[in-house]
Amino acid sequence: MEYQTVYDAADDIVKVAMELAYLCCARQQDILSMRTSQIQDKGIFIVQSETGVEQIKLWTPRLRAVIGLSKTLAPGGVVSTFVLCKLDGGKWSRDGFNSRWSASKERAREISSLPMDFTFHDIKAKGMSDLEGSLQDKQAISGHKHIGQTARYDRKVKEVPVVGGDKQK
């Protein structure tokens, strides 16, 4: 709910970054440095900055839509090598982007009265938590080298039976 509230209050730059971080389970650094040359026929080629793991994040309609939105960020005639670019086609700095991110969260806070006390990095954890599958499946998607890293990101509340209850699948 908080993700959607911030997304709805955000400008297109923040929307693109949020969706890429969520869908690709990627870090802010990887999103801000993503180049248009990483967009391939099968999906988006990403090298996880912390682990060096190389992956192609396969296309879905939602991922295609966010890449389509990214192509509208620079005004006509401006060409950029960055997927998430400034009006002049340049790369967003961490501080510059974080100012926009903070403003989006503040607008969402005013609209909803929710605290919006999550960080941009928490979006990757949300993506990991929302993924279906085992911890090993999530590890493969996340690009983590160690399953313990993946376990820290998986924040989905576990559903477990109570004493005397039937196991459900």
N, CA, C and O atoms as a DFTB+ gen file, in Angstrom:
676 C
 N C O
     1  1       0.816      -1.195       0.000
     2  2       0.000       0.000       0.000
     3  2       0.862       1.262       0.000
     4  3       0.593       2.200      -0.751
     5  1       1.902       1.287       0.844
     6  2       2.768       2.463       0.876
     7  2       3.496       2.641      -0.455
     8  3       3.639       3.764      -0.938
     9  1       3.958       1.535      -1.049
    10  2       4.639       1.608      -2.346
    11  2       3.735       2.301      -3.355
    12  3       4.160       3.241      -4.028
    13  1       2.500       1.846      -3.463
    14  2       1.576       2.394      -4.447
    15  2       1.260       3.855      -4.158
    16  3       1.112       4.651      -5.086
    17  1       1.155       4.215      -2.891
    18  2       0.854       5.594      -2.519
    19  2       1.988       6.524      -2.931
    20  3       1.740       7.603      -3.469
    21  1       3.230       6.117      -2.683
    22  2       4.376       6.937      -3.106
    23  2       4.439       6.965      -4.630
    24  3       4.668       8.020      -5.222
    25  1       4.239       5.817      -5.264
    26  2       4.268       5.751      -6.727
    27  2       3.251       6.727      -7.321
    28  3       3.569       7.460      -8.258
    29  1       2.056       6.739      -6.792
    30  2       1.013       7.626      -7.311
    31  2       1.354       9.103      -7.110
    32  3       0.926       9.945      -7.900
    33  1       2.114       9.427      -6.069
    34  2       2.477      10.814      -5.773
    35  2       3.766      11.242      -6.470
    36  3       4.108      12.424      -6.465
    37  1       4.475      10.300      -7.063
    38  2       5.801      10.566      -7.612
    39  2       5.751      11.129      -9.023
    40  3       4.773      10.959      -9.751
    41  1       6.845      11.811      -9.393
    42  2       7.017      12.222     -10.788
    43  2       7.519      11.021     -11.582
    44  3       7.842       9.982     -11.006
    45  1       7.583      11.163     -12.889
    46  2       7.942      10.023     -13.741
    47  2       9.348       9.499     -13.477
    48  3       9.590       8.303     -13.632
    49  1      10.267      10.351     -13.088
    50  2      11.632       9.909     -12.800
    51  2      11.633       8.932     -11.630
    52  3      12.255       7.872     -11.697
    53  1      10.938       9.293     -10.567
    54  2      10.873       8.430      -9.389
    55  2      10.060       7.171      -9.707
    56  3      10.399       6.085      -9.238
    57  1       8.996       7.308     -10.496
    58  2       8.209       6.134     -10.876
    59  2       9.061       5.106     -11.616
    60  3       8.985       3.914     -11.318
    61  1       9.865       5.550     -12.568
    62  2      10.721       4.639     -13.324
    63  2      11.706       3.948     -12.378
    64  3      11.883       2.732     -12.442
    65  1      12.335       4.715     -11.514
    66  2      13.310       4.140     -10.586
    67  2      12.655       3.134      -9.642
    68  3      13.211       2.064      -9.393
    69  1      11.491       3.468      -9.122
    70  2      10.790       2.564      -8.205
    71  2      10.456       1.243      -8.896
    72  3      10.712       0.168      -8.353
    73  1       9.891       1.332     -10.078
    74  2       9.487       0.123     -10.783
    75  2      10.692      -0.744     -11.165
    76  3      10.629      -1.968     -11.052
    77  1      11.780      -0.125     -11.612
    78  2      12.968      -0.904     -11.952
    79  2      13.548      -1.581     -10.715
    80  3      13.948      -2.744     -10.775
    81  1      13.598      -0.862      -9.597
    82  2      14.113      -1.451      -8.356
    83  2      13.228      -2.602      -7.902
    84  3      13.734      -3.644      -7.485
    85  1      11.923      -2.428      -7.977
    86  2      10.977      -3.452      -7.538
    87  2      10.979      -4.666      -8.470
    88  3      11.160      -5.797      -8.020
    89  1      10.782      -4.433      -9.744
    90  2      10.651      -5.542     -10.695
    91  2      11.948      -6.325     -10.871
    92  3      11.925      -7.547     -11.015
    93  1      13.074      -5.623     -10.861
    94  2      14.365      -6.266     -11.091
    95  2      15.093      -6.612      -9.795
    96  3      16.184      -7.182      -9.827
    97  1      14.491      -6.268      -8.652
    98  2      15.151      -6.492      -7.350
    99  2      16.562      -5.915      -7.409
   100  3      17.544      -6.594      -7.108
   101  1      16.639      -4.652      -7.802
   102  2      17.925      -3.999      -8.030
   103  2      18.153      -2.850      -7.048
   104  3      17.213      -2.248      -6.530
   105  1      19.412      -2.573      -6.816
   106  2      19.811      -1.491      -5.923
   107  2      19.719      -0.142      -6.647
   108  3      19.745      -0.070      -7.875
   109  1      19.612       0.915      -5.848
   110  2      19.545       2.266      -6.402
   111  2      20.740       2.544      -7.302
   112  3      20.573       3.099      -8.388
   113  1      21.921       2.175      -6.882
   114  2      23.132       2.411      -7.668
   115  2      23.025       1.760      -9.050
   116  3      23.434       2.342     -10.055
   117  1      22.475       0.554      -9.085
   118  2      22.338      -0.154     -10.363
   119  2      21.298       0.506     -11.260
   120  3      21.431       0.489     -12.483
   121  1      20.277       1.079     -10.666
   122  2      19.234       1.779     -11.434
   123  2      19.779       3.097     -11.985
   124  3      19.588       3.401     -13.163
   125  1      20.455       3.880     -11.142
   126  2      20.948       5.188     -11.574
   127  2      22.034       5.072     -12.650
   128  3      22.196       5.983     -13.463
   129  1      22.774       3.964     -12.661
   130  2      23.843       3.810     -13.651
   131  2      23.429       2.956     -14.850
   132  3      24.244       2.702     -15.737
   133  1      22.169       2.509     -14.885
   134  2      21.698       1.646     -15.971
   135  2      21.741       2.392     -17.310
   136  3      21.246       3.512     -17.438
   137  1      22.346       1.736     -18.293
   138  2      22.498       2.323     -19.624
   139  2      21.501       1.718     -20.609
   140  3      21.059       0.582     -20.440
   141  1      21.161       2.476     -21.618
   142  2      20.241       1.979     -22.639
   143  2      20.830       0.773     -23.368
   144  3      20.083      -0.050     -23.898
   145  1      22.155       0.656     -23.403
   146  2      22.788      -0.504     -24.048
   147  2      22.517      -1.803     -23.291
   148  3      22.747      -2.885     -23.831
   149  1      22.038      -1.714     -22.063
   150  2      21.710      -2.906     -21.279
   151  2      20.348      -3.487     -21.657
   152  3      20.006      -4.597     -21.251
   153  1      19.580      -2.733     -22.432
   154  2      18.268      -3.201     -22.878
   155  2      18.480      -4.107     -24.077
   156  3      18.981      -3.674     -25.115
   157  1      18.098      -5.361     -23.929
   158  2      18.338      -6.369     -24.952
   159  2      17.020      -7.003     -25.391
   160  3      15.965      -6.727     -24.820
   161  1      17.094      -7.843     -26.397
   162  2      15.893      -8.513     -26.910
   163  2      15.195      -9.354     -25.839
   164  3      13.967      -9.364     -25.765
   165  1      15.962     -10.052     -25.017
   166  2      15.374     -10.936     -24.001
   167  2      14.966     -10.206     -22.735
   168  3      14.099     -10.679     -22.000
   169  1      15.580      -9.057     -22.468
   170  2      15.292      -8.328     -21.240
   171  2      16.378      -7.306     -20.958
   172  3      17.031      -6.807     -21.875
   173  1      16.567      -7.000     -19.681
   174  2      17.550      -5.996     -19.265
   175  2      18.732      -6.710     -18.625
   176  3      18.571      -7.462     -17.665
   177  1      19.918      -6.467     -19.167
   178  2      21.148      -7.044     -18.635
   179  2      21.593      -6.213     -17.441
   180  3      21.788      -5.002     -17.552
   181  1      21.752      -6.875     -16.296
   182  2      22.179      -6.186     -15.080
   183  2      23.335      -6.948     -14.467
   184  3      23.298      -8.173     -14.350
   185  1      24.372      -6.204     -14.075
   186  2      25.449      -6.754     -13.264
   187  2      25.234      -6.180     -11.866
   188  3      25.359      -4.973     -11.661
   189  1      24.910      -7.046     -10.908
   190  2      24.665      -6.588      -9.541
   191  2      25.934      -5.924      -9.011
   192  3      26.995      -6.549      -8.987
   193  1      25.835      -4.661      -8.585
   194  2      27.022      -3.902      -8.189
   195  2      27.736      -4.489      -6.980
   196  3      28.964      -4.424      -6.909
   197  1      27.022      -5.049      -6.046
   198  2      27.677      -5.575      -4.844
   199  2      28.260      -6.964      -5.040
   200  3      29.272      -7.297      -4.423
   201  1      27.648      -7.777      -5.880
   202  2      28.092      -9.165      -6.016
   203  2      28.769      -9.457      -7.349
   204  3      29.484     -10.452      -7.471
   205  1      28.558      -8.608      -8.348
   206  2      29.114      -8.849      -9.669
   207  2      28.366      -9.907     -10.466
   208  3      28.804     -10.291     -11.551
   209  1      27.235     -10.384      -9.935
   210  2      26.455     -11.415     -10.619
   211  2      25.785     -10.791     -11.841
   212  3      25.159      -9.735     -11.747
   213  1      25.926     -11.456     -12.988
   214  2      25.332     -11.001     -14.238
   215  2      24.006     -11.715     -14.462
   216  3      23.909     -12.932     -14.306
   217  1      22.989     -10.947     -14.829
   218  2      21.663     -11.510     -15.077
   219  2      20.996     -10.753     -16.215
   220  3      21.303      -9.591     -16.479
   221  1      20.083     -11.435     -16.876
   222  2      19.159     -10.765     -17.787
   223  2      17.786     -10.864     -17.139
   224  3      17.257     -11.959     -16.946
   225  1      17.221      -9.726     -16.808
   226  2      15.890      -9.673     -16.220
   227  2      14.904      -9.744     -17.383
   228  3      14.788      -8.803     -18.168
   229  1      14.203     -10.854     -17.485
   230  2      13.355     -11.131     -18.639
   231  2      12.143     -10.205     -18.719
   232  3      11.603      -9.775     -17.701
   233  1      11.737      -9.914     -19.929
   234  2      10.633      -8.994     -20.162
   235  2       9.312      -9.515     -19.607
   236  3       8.991     -10.700     -19.696
   237  1       8.570      -8.591     -19.037
   238  2       7.159      -8.767     -18.705
   239  2       6.468      -7.526     -19.247
   240  3       7.144      -6.544     -19.552
   241  1       5.160      -7.536     -19.377
   242  2       4.480      -6.321     -19.833
   243  2       4.770      -5.119     -18.919
   244  3       4.948      -3.999     -19.398
   245  1       4.816      -5.357     -17.624
   246  2       5.066      -4.251     -16.686
   247  2       6.481      -3.701     -16.846
   248  3       6.677      -2.488     -16.779
   249  1       7.482      -4.581     -17.059
   250  2       8.857      -4.117     -17.260
   251  2       8.973      -3.360     -18.577
   252  3       9.665      -2.344     -18.645
   253  1       8.307      -3.837     -19.617
   254  2       8.307      -3.108     -20.895
   255  2       7.673      -1.721     -20.747
   256  3       8.139      -0.748     -21.341
   257  1       6.613      -1.646     -19.954
   258  2       5.927      -0.360     -19.754
   259  2       6.835       0.652     -19.060
   260  3       6.842       1.828     -19.423
   261  1       7.594       0.206     -18.072
   262  2       8.464       1.152     -17.373
   263  2       9.620       1.606     -18.267
   264  3      10.049       2.757     -18.188
   265  1      10.117       0.719     -19.104
   266  2      11.154       1.137     -20.050
   267  2      10.554       2.119     -21.058
   268  3      11.213       3.081     -21.452
   269  1       9.324       1.884     -21.470
   270  2       8.634       2.849     -22.341
   271  2       8.515       4.209     -21.684
   272  3       8.746       5.234     -22.325
   273  1       8.154       4.227     -20.407
   274  2       8.050       5.492     -19.665
   275  2       9.412       6.169     -19.563
   276  3       9.505       7.394     -19.642
   277  1      10.465       5.381     -19.389
   278  2      11.813       5.969     -19.267
   279  2      12.213       6.721     -20.541
   280  3      12.983       7.680     -20.489
   281  1      11.691       6.284     -21.664
   282  2      12.042       6.923     -22.941
   283  2      11.398       8.293     -23.107
   284  3      11.723       9.018     -24.048
   285  1      10.489       8.655     -22.207
   286  2       9.827       9.965     -22.268
   287  2      10.476      10.985     -21.329
   288  3      10.036      12.133     -21.273
   289  1      11.509      10.587     -20.596
   290  2      12.076      11.465     -19.561
   291  2      12.849      12.656     -20.125
   292  3      12.784      13.751     -19.566
   293  1      13.568      12.462     -21.207
   294  2      14.322      13.560     -21.817
   295  2      13.455      14.219     -22.886
   296  3      12.743      13.534     -23.620
   297  1      13.514      15.552     -22.975
   298  2      12.710      16.232     -24.003
   299  2      13.166      15.864     -25.408
   300  3      14.287      15.396     -25.607
   301  1      12.283      16.083     -26.381
   302  2      12.584      15.761     -27.778
   303  2      13.925      16.304     -28.218
   304  3      14.269      17.451     -27.932
   305  1      14.675      15.480     -28.912
   306  2      15.974      15.901     -29.417
   307  2      17.131      15.572     -28.487
   308  3      18.279      15.513     -28.927
   309  1      16.845      15.356     -27.204
   310  2      17.907      15.007     -26.263
   311  2      18.049      13.491     -26.244
   312  3      17.081      12.764     -26.022
   313  1      19.267      13.031     -26.480
   314  2      19.542      11.600     -26.486
   315  2      20.384      11.286     -25.251
   316  3      21.320      12.013     -24.920
   317  1      20.042      10.212     -24.590
   318  2      20.787       9.821     -23.403
   319  2      21.213       8.369     -23.503
   320  3      20.534       7.548     -24.120
   321  1      22.333       8.066     -22.895
   322  2      22.766       6.680     -22.783
   323  2      22.257       6.062     -21.482
   324  3      22.477       4.877     -21.232
   325  1      21.573       6.862     -20.646
   326  2      21.064       6.366     -19.374
   327  2      19.570       6.087     -19.467
   328  3      18.822       6.862     -20.064
   329  1      19.141       4.984     -18.879
   330  2      17.717       4.647     -18.849
   331  2      16.972       5.670     -18.002
   332  3      15.897       6.130     -18.387
   333  1      17.529       6.025     -16.863
   334  2      16.953       7.033     -15.969
   335  2      17.806       8.283     -16.108
   336  3      18.888       8.372     -15.528
   337  1      17.315       9.246     -16.877
   338  2      18.159      10.405     -17.179
   339  2      17.516      11.714     -16.751
   340  3      16.305      11.814     -16.555
   341  1      18.392      12.725     -16.613
   342  2      17.939      14.085     -16.334
   343  2      17.482      14.723     -17.654
   344  3      17.644      14.137     -18.724
   345  1      16.922      15.902     -17.563
   346  2      16.414      16.584     -18.764
   347  2      17.490      16.816     -19.820
   348  3      17.193      16.864     -21.014
   349  1      18.742      16.959     -19.379
   350  2      19.830      17.164     -20.339
   351  2      20.422      15.851     -20.837
   352  3      21.389      15.861     -21.598
   353  1      19.847      14.706     -20.413
   354  2      20.327      13.401     -20.825
   355  2      21.388      12.821     -19.907
   356  3      21.811      11.679     -20.087
   357  1      21.822      13.604     -18.921
   358  2      22.875      13.156     -18.013
   359  2      22.378      12.181     -16.956
   360  3      21.181      11.928     -16.817
   361  1      23.323      11.655     -16.234
   362  2      23.058      10.679     -15.179
   363  2      22.611      11.393     -13.898
   364  3      23.114      12.463     -13.557
   365  1      21.671      10.783     -13.212
   366  2      21.249      11.295     -11.909
   367  2      22.296      10.953     -10.861
   368  3      22.778       9.822     -10.802
   369  1      22.646      11.932     -10.035
   370  2      23.499      11.652      -8.888
   371  2      22.630      11.060      -7.788
   372  3      21.409      11.217      -7.796
   373  1      23.258      10.388      -6.856
   374  2      22.526       9.814      -5.726
   375  2      21.789      10.919      -4.967
   376  3      20.606      10.771      -4.659
   377  1      22.471      12.017      -4.664
   378  2      21.855      13.110      -3.906
   379  2      20.717      13.767      -4.684
   380  3      19.666      14.067      -4.118
   381  1      20.927      13.988      -5.973
   382  2      19.885      14.606      -6.795
   383  2      18.640      13.742      -6.854
   384  3      17.522      14.237      -6.709
   385  1      18.836      12.448      -7.068
   386  2      17.691      11.549      -7.098
   387  2      17.030      11.477      -5.734
   388  3      15.803      11.511      -5.638
   389  1      17.828      11.378      -4.673
   390  2      17.246      11.249      -3.335
   391  2      16.399      12.456      -2.945
   392  3      15.464      12.320      -2.156
   393  1      16.707      13.619      -3.479
   394  2      15.870      14.804      -3.238
   395  2      14.486      14.594      -3.840
   396  3      13.481      14.907      -3.202
   397  1      14.426      14.077      -5.036
   398  2      13.138      13.785      -5.692
   399  2      12.391      12.686      -4.945
   400  3      11.178      12.768      -4.758
   401  1      13.127      11.648      -4.516
   402  2      12.538      10.542      -3.763
   403  2      11.910      11.066      -2.465
   404  3      10.781      10.712      -2.127
   405  1      12.643      11.899      -1.753
   406  2      12.133      12.468      -0.490
   407  2      10.894      13.323      -0.733
   408  3       9.937      13.264       0.038
   409  1      10.907      14.108      -1.791
   410  2       9.749      14.949      -2.112
   411  2       8.531      14.081      -2.445
   412  3       7.409      14.421      -2.068
   413  1       8.742      12.975      -3.142
   414  2       7.635      12.064      -3.473
   415  2       7.055      11.449      -2.204
   416  3       5.837      11.350      -2.052
   417  1       7.928      11.039      -1.304
   418  2       7.441      10.456      -0.045
   419  2       6.690      11.496       0.782
   420  3       5.690      11.174       1.423
   421  1       7.157      12.720       0.773
   422  2       6.472      13.780       1.529
   423  2       5.085      14.052       0.950
   424  3       4.122      14.203       1.702
   425  1       4.971      14.117      -0.382
   426  2       3.654      14.294      -1.012
   427  2       2.733      13.139      -0.642
   428  3       1.560      13.351      -0.335
   429  1       3.255      11.931      -0.671
   430  2       2.457      10.744      -0.315
   431  2       2.028      10.799       1.143
   432  3       0.901      10.425       1.468
   433  1       2.901      11.254       2.020
   434  2       2.598      11.395       3.451
   435  2       1.444      12.377       3.652
   436  3       0.530      12.125       4.438
   437  1       1.498      13.494       2.937
   438  2       0.446      14.518       3.051
   439  2      -0.897      14.002       2.549
   440  3      -1.939      14.298       3.133
   441  1      -0.871      13.238       1.473
   442  2      -2.106      12.708       0.880
   443  2      -2.727      11.627       1.758
   444  3      -3.943      11.589       1.947
   445  1      -1.885      10.757       2.287
   446  2      -2.395       9.549       2.947
   447  2      -2.355       9.564       4.464
   448  3      -3.057       8.781       5.104
   449  1      -1.552      10.434       5.052
   450  2      -1.298      10.455       6.495
   451  2      -0.563       9.203       6.977
   452  3      -0.478       8.969       8.182
   453  1      -0.037       8.404       6.065
   454  2       0.793       7.253       6.427
   455  2       2.220       7.751       6.689
   456  3       2.622       8.772       6.131
   457  1       2.984       7.056       7.520
   458  2       4.322       7.549       7.864
   459  2       5.339       7.534       6.719
   460  3       6.249       8.363       6.703
   461  1       5.205       6.622       5.775
   462  2       6.144       6.500       4.650
   463  2       7.587       6.431       5.151
   464  3       8.468       7.129       4.649
   465  1       7.807       5.582       6.141
   466  2       9.121       5.499       6.778
   467  2       9.973       4.371       6.208
   468  3      10.695       3.701       6.946
   469  1       9.891       4.163       4.903
   470  2      10.732       3.172       4.257
   471  2      11.729       3.867       3.345
   472  3      11.505       4.991       2.896
   473  1      12.836       3.179       3.080
   474  2      13.887       3.745       2.248
   475  2      13.735       3.241       0.813
   476  3      12.966       2.317       0.548
   477  1      14.462       3.847      -0.089
   478  2      14.436       3.382      -1.474
   479  2      14.959       1.941      -1.538
   480  3      14.449       1.132      -2.312
   481  1      15.955       1.626      -0.743
   482  2      16.523       0.277      -0.739
   483  2      15.492      -0.767      -0.295
   484  3      15.587      -1.935      -0.672
   485  1      14.517      -0.345       0.500
   486  2      13.457      -1.266       0.931
   487  2      12.605      -1.752      -0.242
   488  3      11.925      -2.772      -0.132
   489  1      12.639      -1.030      -1.360
   490  2      11.871      -1.455      -2.533
   491  2      12.422      -2.775      -3.072
   492  3      11.657      -3.631      -3.516
   493  1      13.732      -2.941      -3.035
   494  2      14.321      -4.216      -3.458
   495  2      13.816      -5.331      -2.542
   496  3      13.461      -6.411      -3.014
   497  1      13.784      -5.071      -1.243
   498  2      13.287      -6.075      -0.292
   499  2      11.819      -6.387      -0.551
   500  3      11.404      -7.539      -0.425
   501  1      11.030      -5.383      -0.909
   502  2       9.625      -5.625      -1.225
   503  2       9.512      -6.551      -2.441
   504  3       8.710      -7.484      -2.446
   505  1      10.313      -6.286      -3.456
   506  2      10.315      -7.149      -4.631
   507  2      10.670      -8.576      -4.270
   508  3      10.022      -9.518      -4.726
   509  1      11.697      -8.737      -3.455
   510  2      12.108     -10.082      -3.032
   511  2      10.997     -10.755      -2.230
   512  3      10.728     -11.942      -2.414
   513  1      10.358     -10.005      -1.347
   514  2       9.300     -10.569      -0.510
   515  2       8.073     -10.942      -1.329
   516  3       7.394     -11.921      -1.019
   517  1       7.785     -10.174      -2.367
   518  2       6.608     -10.433      -3.196
   519  2       6.818     -11.567      -4.197
   520  3       5.852     -12.081      -4.760
   521  1       8.060     -11.955      -4.420
   522  2       8.340     -13.056      -5.338
   523  2       7.779     -14.357      -4.786
   524  3       7.864     -14.626      -3.588
   525  1       7.209     -15.151      -5.665
   526  2       6.774     -16.491      -5.283
   527  2       7.970     -17.426      -5.417
   528  3       8.861     -17.185      -6.231
   529  1       7.989     -18.470      -4.637
   530  2       9.038     -19.472      -4.773
   531  2       9.830     -19.636      -3.506
   532  3       9.594     -18.963      -2.503
   533  1      10.777     -20.548      -3.574
   534  2      11.611     -20.870      -2.422
   535  2      12.678     -19.798      -2.224
   536  3      12.871     -18.926      -3.071
   537  1      13.358     -19.885      -1.099
   538  2      14.463     -18.979      -0.829
   539  2      15.558     -19.132      -1.889
   540  3      16.213     -18.155      -2.252
   541  1      15.753     -20.352      -2.381
   542  2      16.746     -20.586      -3.433
   543  2      16.317     -19.914      -4.738
   544  3      17.151     -19.363      -5.456
   545  1      15.014     -19.959      -5.048
   546  2      14.511     -19.273      -6.241
   547  2      14.758     -17.771      -6.119
   548  3      15.178     -17.118      -7.074
   549  1      14.493     -17.242      -4.940
   550  2      14.669     -15.805      -4.705
   551  2      16.148     -15.420      -4.780
   552  3      16.492     -14.338      -5.257
   553  1      17.016     -16.311      -4.306
   554  2      18.455     -16.059      -4.374
   555  2      18.898     -15.936      -5.828
   556  3      19.678     -15.048      -6.172
   557  1      18.402     -16.825      -6.673
   558  2      18.772     -16.799      -8.088
   559  2      18.329     -15.490      -8.745
   560  3      19.058     -14.930      -9.564
   561  1      17.168     -15.015      -8.397
   562  2      16.640     -13.776      -8.988
   563  2      17.357     -12.551      -8.436
   564  3      17.594     -11.585      -9.161
   565  1      17.701     -12.594      -7.156
   566  2      18.295     -11.425      -6.500
   567  2      19.737     -11.164      -6.900
   568  3      20.207     -10.027      -6.844
   569  1      20.438     -12.216      -7.302
   570  2      21.858     -12.049      -7.604
   571  2      22.735     -12.131      -6.370
   572  3      23.921     -11.809      -6.436
   573  1      22.177     -12.554      -5.252
   574  2      22.990     -12.723      -4.046
   575  2      23.869     -13.963      -4.180
   576  3      23.452     -14.975      -4.744
   577  1      25.075     -13.874      -3.662
   578  2      25.974     -15.028      -3.695
   579  2      25.687     -15.991      -2.554
   580  3      25.950     -17.189      -2.669
   581  1      25.148     -15.476      -1.451
   582  2      24.897     -16.308      -0.276
   583  2      23.423     -16.235       0.101
   584  3      22.818     -15.163       0.079
   585  1      22.855     -17.379       0.445
   586  2      21.431     -17.447       0.748
   587  2      21.071     -16.618       1.980
   588  3      19.937     -16.159       2.109
   589  1      22.026     -16.428       2.881
   590  2      21.784     -15.598       4.065
   591  2      21.450     -14.159       3.693
   592  3      20.631     -13.512       4.347
   593  1      22.094     -13.664       2.633
   594  2      21.774     -12.318       2.151
   595  2      20.316     -12.264       1.699
   596  3      19.583     -11.329       2.019
   597  1      19.921     -13.273       0.958
   598  2      18.560     -13.332       0.442
   599  2      17.556     -13.404       1.582
   600  3      16.521     -12.738       1.548
   601  1      17.858     -14.204       2.581
   602  2      16.947     -14.366       3.717
   603  2      16.702     -13.039       4.427
   604  3      15.600     -12.801       4.921
   605  1      17.708     -12.174       4.486
   606  2      17.526     -10.862       5.137
   607  2      16.580      -9.957       4.345
   608  3      15.910      -9.099       4.921
   609  1      16.528     -10.150       3.027
   610  2      15.650      -9.337       2.187
   611  2      14.215      -9.852       2.153
   612  3      13.287      -9.079       1.913
   613  1      14.028     -11.122       2.387
   614  2      12.686     -11.714       2.312
   615  2      11.927     -11.381       3.592
   616  3      12.108     -12.033       4.621
   617  1      11.085     -10.372       3.518
   618  2      10.375      -9.873       4.698
   619  2       8.908     -10.286       4.727
   620  3       8.127      -9.800       5.544
   621  1       8.555     -11.179       3.833
   622  2       7.170     -11.645       3.801
   623  2       6.859     -12.381       5.099
   624  3       7.640     -13.219       5.551
   625  1       5.735     -12.068       5.682
   626  2       5.328     -12.715       6.922
   627  2       5.003     -14.176       6.618
   628  3       4.204     -14.473       5.730
   629  1       5.618     -15.061       7.349
   630  2       5.414     -16.490       7.139
   631  2       4.064     -16.916       7.708
   632  3       3.668     -16.477       8.788
   633  1       3.375     -17.760       6.983
   634  2       2.107     -18.330       7.445
   635  2       2.384     -19.737       7.918
   636  3       2.852     -20.573       7.145
   637  1       2.100     -20.011       9.182
   638  2       2.397     -21.304       9.774
   639  2       1.175     -21.851      10.520
   640  3       0.341     -21.085      11.004
   641  1       1.079     -23.175      10.607
   642  2      -0.068     -23.747      11.325
   643  2       0.090     -23.563      12.840
   644  3       1.197     -23.349      13.336
   645  1      -0.990     -23.645      13.539
   646  2      -0.977     -23.615      15.003
   647  2      -1.065     -25.039      15.505
   648  3      -1.415     -25.952      14.758
   649  1      -0.742     -25.226      16.789
   650  2      -0.821     -26.560      17.394
   651  2      -2.249     -27.083      17.259
   652  3      -3.212     -26.405      17.618
   653  1      -2.362     -28.270      16.749
   654  2      -3.684     -28.873      16.576
   655  2      -4.342     -28.505      15.256
   656  3      -5.401     -29.036      14.922
   657  1      -3.733     -27.613      14.512
   658  2      -4.303     -27.227      13.224
   659  2      -3.799     -28.140      12.125
   660  3      -2.763     -28.789      12.266
   661  1      -4.519     -28.182      11.063
   662  2      -4.125     -28.990       9.915
   663  2      -3.075     -28.220       9.110
   664  3      -3.133     -26.995       8.997
   665  1      -2.121     -28.961       8.558
   666  2      -1.176     -28.336       7.636
   667  2      -1.916     -28.021       6.361
   668  3      -2.683     -28.841       5.857
   669  1      -1.685     -26.824       5.835
   670  2      -2.299     -26.440       4.571
   671  2      -1.197     -26.140       3.583
   672  3      -0.122     -25.657       3.940
   673  1      -1.488     -26.437       2.346
   674  2      -0.491     -26.181       1.307
   675  2      -0.842     -24.957       0.537
   676  3      -0.118     -24.579      -0.383
